[in-house]
Amino acid sequence: MTLIKYKPFGLQDSPAFRSFFDPLPFFEDGFTTRTSDFVPAIDVKENEKHYTLTAEMPGVDEKDIDLSFKDGVVTIAGQKKHESKKEDENHVRVERTYGSFHRSLTLPVAIDEKAVTAKFKNGLLTVTLPKKAEVEQVHKIKIQS
């Protein structure tokens, strides 16, 4: 008896399925259409004292960024504005993306909201979110007889 490995999503291995997602023949010269808006890439690091969130936002002005923290959720919103050039220029290819963006991240521990700091330099937004010091409090419970 031959054993065959079960692949519940084995369809993606078939050539017919893969060719469905190949570029259309008239796009084979490398000219493709990008339809997505700008979304900043975000890295989150953690140590014993705080979280550090770093977001790449090249071409975004500091005044166009809205940063907030509420109920354990950090929200970065803003807009990357389209730079208008001469109207008589004809673009052959435009790969840069523009538009509004909104990213929210839920953090698993309590954050000291009043101590959150943010810096923006060279297209990088760095947010430091200090963890609240957790003090274990023992609550005595009176036993009734």
PASEBA-1860 file (N, C-alpha, C; in nm, 3 decimals):
! residues 145
1> MTLIKYKP> 0.084/-0.116/0.000/0.000/0.000/0.000/0.090/0.124/0.000 ~ 0.054/0.220/-0.082/0.130/0.344/-0.091/0.063/0.451/-0.006 ~ 0.143/0.518/0.075/0.091/0.628/0.156/0.107/0.758/0.080 ~ 0.002/0.836/0.079/0.003/0.966/0.013/-0.019/1.072/0.119 ~ 0.069/1.171/0.121/0.057/1.279/0.219/-0.069/1.360/0.190 ~ -0.147/1.383/0.295/-0.271/1.461/0.282/-0.236/1.609/0.271 ~ -0.284/1.672/0.166/-0.263/1.815/0.145/-0.401/1.879/0.127 ~ -0.456/1.935/0.236/-0.590/1.992/0.222/-0.595/2.110/0.126
9> FGLQDSPA> -0.484/2.175/0.107/-0.480/2.289/0.015/-0.389/2.257/-0.102 ~ -0.389/2.133/-0.145/-0.301/2.087/-0.251/-0.328/2.150/-0.386 ~ -0.440/2.217/-0.398/-0.475/2.279/-0.526/-0.371/2.381/-0.569 ~ -0.310/2.452/-0.473/-0.215/2.556/-0.510/-0.087/2.499/-0.573 ~ -0.068/2.368/-0.562/0.049/2.307/-0.624/0.027/2.274/-0.772 ~ -0.095/2.280/-0.817/-0.122/2.243/-0.956/-0.083/2.358/-1.050 ~ -0.027/2.326/-1.166/0.013/2.430/-1.261/-0.105/2.516/-1.307 ~ -0.223/2.457/-1.320/-0.340/2.534/-1.366/-0.376/2.642/-1.263
17> FRSFFDPL> -0.367/2.607/-1.135/-0.399/2.704/-1.029/-0.295/2.816/-1.027 ~ -0.166/2.780/-1.035/-0.060/2.882/-1.032/-0.068/2.974/-1.152 ~ -0.099/2.920/-1.271/-0.103/3.004/-1.391/-0.219/3.104/-1.387 ~ -0.321/3.075/-1.305/-0.433/3.168/-1.292/-0.386/3.301/-1.235 ~ -0.282/3.299/-1.150/-0.233/3.420/-1.087/-0.110/3.480/-1.156 ~ -0.070/3.423/-1.267/0.040/3.480/-1.344/-0.005/3.611/-1.407 ~ 0.091/3.700/-1.438/0.052/3.824/-1.504/-0.011/3.797/-1.640 ~ -0.098/3.886/-1.680/-0.159/3.873/-1.812/-0.053/3.893/-1.919
25> PFFEDGFT> -0.069/3.831/-2.036/0.035/3.838/-2.139/0.075/3.980/-2.178 ~ -0.020/4.072/-2.181/0.016/4.207/-2.223/0.088/4.285/-2.113 ~ 0.107/4.225/-1.995/0.185/4.288/-1.889/0.323/4.223/-1.874 ~ 0.359/4.131/-1.964/0.484/4.058/-1.949/0.608/4.145/-1.960 ~ 0.595/4.268/-2.009/0.711/4.354/-2.022/0.748/4.419/-1.888 ~ 0.680/4.383/-1.781/0.714/4.436/-1.650/0.626/4.552/-1.606 ~ 0.540/4.603/-1.693/0.452/4.711/-1.655/0.329/4.651/-1.588 ~ 0.323/4.669/-1.458/0.211/4.614/-1.384/0.136/4.728/-1.317
33> TRTSDFVP> 0.016/4.702/-1.277/-0.066/4.803/-1.214/-0.065/4.782/-1.064 ~ -0.039/4.888/-0.988/-0.044/4.881/-0.843/-0.170/4.953/-0.799 ~ -0.252/4.883/-0.724/-0.378/4.943/-0.683/-0.384/4.971/-0.532 ~ -0.283/4.929/-0.458/-0.289/4.947/-0.313/-0.245/5.087/-0.274 ~ -0.304/5.136/-0.165/-0.264/5.264/-0.109/-0.138/5.246/-0.025 ~ -0.081/5.355/0.018/0.039/5.352/0.102/0.004/5.294/0.239 ~ 0.083/5.196/0.283/0.069/5.138/0.416/0.209/5.128/0.475 ~ 0.235/5.198/0.588/0.370/5.192/0.645/0.401/5.056/0.706
41> AIDVKENE> 0.524/5.012/0.687/0.571/4.889/0.749/0.604/4.918/0.895 ~ 0.567/4.827/0.985/0.586/4.850/1.128/0.662/4.733/1.191 ~ 0.761/4.765/1.273/0.832/4.667/1.354/0.800/4.696/1.500 ~ 0.780/4.591/1.580/0.755/4.607/1.723/0.857/4.522/1.798 ~ 0.928/4.587/1.890/1.026/4.517/1.973/0.982/4.528/2.118 ~ 1.018/4.429/2.199/0.980/4.430/2.340/1.101/4.395/2.425 ~ 1.115/4.465/2.536/1.209/4.423/2.639/1.134/4.427/2.772 ~ 1.204/4.409/2.882/1.134/4.401/3.011/1.072/4.532/3.055
49> KHYTLTAE> 1.118/4.646/3.000/1.068/4.776/3.044/0.968/4.842/2.948 ~ 0.980/4.817/2.819/0.894/4.887/2.724/0.885/4.815/2.589 ~ 0.789/4.862/2.509/0.778/4.825/2.369/0.834/4.939/2.286 ~ 0.896/4.906/2.174/0.941/5.007/2.079/0.878/4.974/1.945 ~ 0.803/5.069/1.894/0.735/5.054/1.766/0.806/5.145/1.666 ~ 0.847/5.090/1.553/0.914/5.168/1.449/0.834/5.153/1.320 ~ 0.796/5.267/1.263/0.717/5.265/1.139/0.793/5.341/1.031 ~ 0.808/5.277/0.915/0.872/5.341/0.800/0.770/5.425/0.726
57> MPGVDEKD> 0.798/5.554/0.715/0.705/5.643/0.646/0.781/5.742/0.559 ~ 0.853/5.692/0.457/0.924/5.785/0.370/0.827/5.871/0.291 ~ 0.859/5.998/0.282/0.776/6.090/0.206/0.655/6.144/0.281 ~ 0.640/6.106/0.409/0.529/6.156/0.490/0.582/6.268/0.579 ~ 0.510/6.379/0.584/0.548/6.489/0.673/0.500/6.460/0.814 ~ 0.578/6.507/0.911/0.544/6.486/1.052/0.406/6.542/1.085 ~ 0.372/6.654/1.024/0.242/6.717/1.052/0.125/6.638/0.996 ~ 0.151/6.542/0.909/0.046/6.459/0.850/0.026/6.327/0.924
65> IDLSFKDG> 0.091/6.311/1.040/0.082/6.187/1.117/0.000/6.213/1.243 ~ -0.093/6.123/1.271/-0.173/6.129/1.393/-0.146/6.001/1.471 ~ -0.091/6.016/1.591/-0.055/5.904/1.675/-0.139/5.909/1.801 ~ -0.205/5.797/1.835/-0.287/5.795/1.956/-0.277/5.660/2.025 ~ -0.315/5.660/2.153/-0.314/5.539/2.234/-0.438/5.540/2.322 ~ -0.518/5.434/2.312/-0.639/5.426/2.393/-0.674/5.279/2.417 ~ -0.701/5.245/2.541/-0.745/5.111/2.580/-0.651/5.001/2.528 ~ -0.520/5.026/2.537/-0.423/4.925/2.496/-0.400/4.915/2.347
73> VVTIAGQK> -0.454/5.009/2.270/-0.440/5.007/2.124/-0.364/5.130/2.077 ~ -0.254/5.108/2.006/-0.177/5.217/1.945/-0.229/5.234/1.803 ~ -0.260/5.357/1.767/-0.311/5.385/1.633/-0.223/5.489/1.566 ~ -0.178/5.455/1.447/-0.102/5.548/1.364/-0.187/5.574/1.240 ~ -0.218/5.698/1.217/-0.297/5.735/1.099/-0.230/5.854/1.034 ~ -0.258/5.874/0.909/-0.199/5.988/0.841/-0.225/5.984/0.693 ~ -0.145/6.062/0.623/-0.163/6.072/0.480/-0.029/6.099/0.413 ~ -0.004/6.027/0.306/0.112/6.053/0.221/0.057/6.125/0.100
81> KHESKKED> 0.092/6.251/0.089/0.034/6.335/-0.017/0.109/6.318/-0.149 ~ 0.033/6.324/-0.256/0.089/6.314/-0.391/0.157/6.446/-0.425 ~ 0.281/6.437/-0.469/0.354/6.556/-0.510/0.317/6.586/-0.655 ~ 0.256/6.700/-0.677/0.216/6.732/-0.814/0.334/6.796/-0.887 ~ 0.359/6.747/-1.006/0.468/6.798/-1.090/0.407/6.875/-1.205 ~ 0.486/6.902/-1.305/0.436/6.972/-1.424/0.325/6.891/-1.489 ~ 0.224/6.962/-1.533/0.109/6.894/-1.591/0.137/6.839/-1.730 ~ 0.243/6.886/-1.797/0.270/6.837/-1.932/0.356/6.710/-1.931
89> ENHVRVER> 0.396/6.661/-1.811/0.474/6.538/-1.805/0.382/6.418/-1.821 ~ 0.428/6.320/-1.898/0.355/6.195/-1.915/0.432/6.085/-1.845 ~ 0.369/6.026/-1.747/0.434/5.917/-1.674/0.420/5.788/-1.753 ~ 0.530/5.717/-1.765/0.527/5.587/-1.829/0.495/5.480/-1.724 ~ 0.545/5.505/-1.602/0.524/5.409/-1.494/0.527/5.484/-1.361 ~ 0.430/5.459/-1.275/0.426/5.518/-1.142/0.413/5.405/-1.042 ~ 0.515/5.387/-0.956/0.512/5.281/-0.856/0.494/5.334/-0.715 ~ 0.517/5.463/-0.695/0.501/5.518/-0.561/0.353/5.524/-0.527
97> TYGSFHRS> 0.323/5.496/-0.402/0.184/5.496/-0.360/0.158/5.615/-0.270 ~ 0.035/5.661/-0.274/-0.007/5.778/-0.197/-0.142/5.748/-0.135 ~ -0.179/5.830/-0.040/-0.312/5.818/0.017/-0.310/5.813/0.168 ~ -0.428/5.795/0.224/-0.443/5.788/0.368/-0.409/5.648/0.417 ~ -0.362/5.640/0.540/-0.334/5.510/0.600/-0.380/5.512/0.745 ~ -0.401/5.391/0.797/-0.448/5.375/0.933/-0.402/5.238/0.981 ~ -0.319/5.234/1.084/-0.272/5.108/1.141/-0.299/5.109/1.290 ~ -0.354/5.000/1.344/-0.379/4.987/1.487/-0.319/4.857/1.536
105> LTLPVAID> -0.252/4.865/1.650/-0.190/4.747/1.711/-0.234/4.737/1.856 ~ -0.279/4.620/1.897/-0.318/4.597/2.035/-0.200/4.538/2.110 ~ -0.167/4.599/2.222/-0.055/4.552/2.303/-0.108/4.464/2.417 ~ -0.036/4.355/2.449/-0.087/4.258/2.545/-0.072/4.297/2.693 ~ 0.000/4.403/2.723/0.019/4.441/2.863/-0.021/4.587/2.883 ~ -0.036/4.624/3.010/-0.074/4.762/3.043/0.043/4.856/3.012 ~ 0.011/4.970/2.953/0.110/5.070/2.913/0.090/5.196/2.997 ~ 0.201/5.258/3.036/0.196/5.384/3.107/0.171/5.494/3.004
113> EKAVTAKF> 0.046/5.531/2.986/0.005/5.623/2.880/0.073/5.759/2.890 ~ 0.097/5.806/3.009/0.156/5.939/3.028/0.305/5.943/2.994 ~ 0.369/5.827/2.985/0.512/5.822/2.958/0.545/5.782/2.814 ~ 0.445/5.769/2.729/0.469/5.732/2.588/0.538/5.847/2.517 ~ 0.644/5.816/2.441/0.716/5.917/2.365/0.724/5.875/2.219 ~ 0.738/5.975/2.132/0.749/5.947/1.989/0.850/6.043/1.926 ~ 0.928/5.990/1.831/1.025/6.071/1.756/1.006/6.040/1.608 ~ 1.025/6.143/1.526/1.014/6.125/1.382/1.137/6.186/1.318
121> KNGLLTVT> 1.217/6.102/1.252/1.340/6.149/1.189/1.369/6.064/1.066 ~ 1.400/6.130/0.955/1.438/6.064/0.831/1.336/5.959/0.785 ~ 1.208/5.991/0.801/1.104/5.900/0.755/1.074/5.784/0.848 ~ 1.134/5.782/0.966/1.109/5.676/1.063/1.040/5.734/1.186 ~ 0.926/5.677/1.220/0.856/5.712/1.342/0.890/5.607/1.446 ~ 0.946/5.649/1.559/0.981/5.558/1.667/0.899/5.595/1.789 ~ 0.819/5.500/1.836/0.731/5.522/1.950/0.777/5.428/2.062 ~ 0.802/5.487/2.180/0.841/5.408/2.296/0.722/5.403/2.391
129> LPKKAEVE> 0.679/5.282/2.423/0.562/5.260/2.507/0.604/5.187/2.635 ~ 0.628/5.261/2.745/0.672/5.196/2.869/0.561/5.112/2.931 ~ 0.601/4.995/2.982/0.506/4.909/3.051/0.480/4.963/3.190 ~ 0.359/4.945/3.236/0.327/4.984/3.373/0.391/4.885/3.468 ~ 0.442/4.938/3.577/0.498/4.850/3.680/0.382/4.779/3.749 ~ 0.385/4.649/3.742/0.278/4.572/3.805/0.317/4.540/3.948 ~ 0.238/4.590/4.039/0.261/4.563/4.180/0.158/4.460/4.223 ~ 0.209/4.348/4.271/0.117/4.246/4.316/0.058/4.287/4.449
137> QVHKIKIQ> -0.070/4.300/4.451/-0.138/4.338/4.574/-0.217/4.218/4.621 ~ -0.199/4.186/4.747/-0.273/4.075/4.805/-0.393/4.135/4.876 ~ -0.507/4.084/4.839/-0.631/4.132/4.901/-0.677/4.023/4.997 ~ -0.680/4.059/5.124/-0.725/3.965/5.227/-0.875/3.951/5.222 ~ -0.920/3.830/5.230/-1.063/3.802/5.229/-1.100/3.745/5.366 ~ -1.194/3.809/5.429/-1.237/3.766/5.561/-1.330/3.646/5.544 ~ -1.305/3.545/5.617/-1.386/3.424/5.613/-1.493/3.433/5.721 ~ -1.615/3.420/5.681/-1.725/3.426/5.776/-1.762/3.284/5.821
145> S> -1.800/3.274/5.946/-1.839/3.143/5.998/-1.988/3.133/6.019
END
